[in-house]
Structure formats: C-alpha cells, structure tokens
Amino acid sequence: MRTRRGATFVVTLIVLTGLTAVLVSALSTHRWAFLAERNRMDSRRAEVAAEAGIQRALAALSTA
C-alpha cells in the first residue's frame, strides 16, 4: 500500500509540473503579444505625430 501511495504522489508531482510548465508558457506568450501590440501602437502614434508636424509646418509656410 505504501509503494502505491508513493507512486501516486510521484505521478501527481509530474502532472502538476507539466501543468505549471504549460501555464508559464501561456503567460509568457501572452506577455510577448501584449508588448508587441504596445510597440505597434507606439509606432503608430509616432507616425501620426510626425504627419501632424509636417502638416503644421506646411500650413505655417503657406501663410508666411
């Protein structure tokens, strides 16, 4: 009986370790996706700001 309980414990530890690895992997993937999206948004904001600056400069030149 004791050997069976020990084997059950080992199998349980292996399963929990596997589930933990899957969870950590999923969280890591989610984090990288979030960072990639944030970088894309920052890039788009910079692009829009640059375009606005160009438009403002052109407007200033045309009224001068």
N, C-alpha and C positions, 0 to 999 in steps of 0.2 A: 504493500500500500504506500509506503514511504517513497519508493522509487517512482511510482506513478505520479504522486503529487509533485515530486521534483521535476519530472519530465513535463508536466503540465505548466509548472512555473516557468521553465525554460522556453517552452513554446509561446507562452503568453508574453514573455520578455521580447522574443524575436518579433512577434506580431506588433507589439507596441513600438518597437524600434523602427520597424518598417513604416508604420502609420506616421510616426514622428518625422521620418525622412520625407515622406510624401507631403506632409503639411509644410515643412520647412521649404521644400522645393516650390510648392504652390505660392507661398508667401513671397519668396524671393522673386519669382516670375511676376507676380502682381506688382511688386515694388519697382522692378525694372520697367514694366509697362507704364506705370504711373510717371516715372521720371522721364521716359521718352515722350509721353504726351505733354508734360510740363515744358520740356525743351522745345517741342513743336510750337506750343502756344507762345513761349517767349520769343521765338524766332519770328513768328507772325506779327507779334506786337512791334518788334523792332522794324520789320518791313513796313508796317503801316505808319509808324512814326517817321521813318525815313521818307516815305512818299509824301506825308504831310509837310515835312520840312522842305522838300523840293517844290511842292505846290505853293507854299508860303513865300519862298524865295522868288519864284516866277511871278507871283502876284505883286511882290514888292518891286521887282524890276520893271514890270509893265506899268506901274503907276508912277515910277520915278522919272 
